Amino acid sequence: MTTTLDGLEGRLIAQRQILARLIQAHGDTLTGWLRDKSVVEIPDEDPGMGDASPAFAIEANLAEEMRQILDIVERLNRENASGADRC
C-alpha cells in the first residue's frame, strides 16, 4: 500500500480529532497538560554555539501539534456549550 502526502495528512487530521475528543472527555486535567505542552521554551542562543534552531526543531513541531489538538478541544468545548456537536 502506497501512502501519499494527502493520505498521511488525512490520517493525521483524523487522529487529531480522535485525540481531541478523548481529551475533551477527560476534562480540565488533560486540557491543562496539553496547554502546557503546546509551548516550547527556546533559550537565548549562545553566541559560541552557532545556530541552535535545528536543535529545537522537533520540540517546536511537537508544540505546534499540541496547539492544533488544543484548538480542536477548545472548539469542541465551545460547540458543546452552544449545543452543537461536530468535529
C-alpha angles and dihedrals in degrees: 000000000000117000119208127203089253089052092050091048091051091050092048092050090050091050091049090053093049092047091048091053091048092048092047090051091056095053135212100345095065093036090055091048090050091049090052092049093048092074124072120199111217111190122222108278118257108234090220093052098064120215106356096177096095088057090061099042094101093047091049092050091047091051090049091053090049090050091052092051090045090052090055092047091050091047090050090050091052091047092049090050089053094043098252122125119193135116 
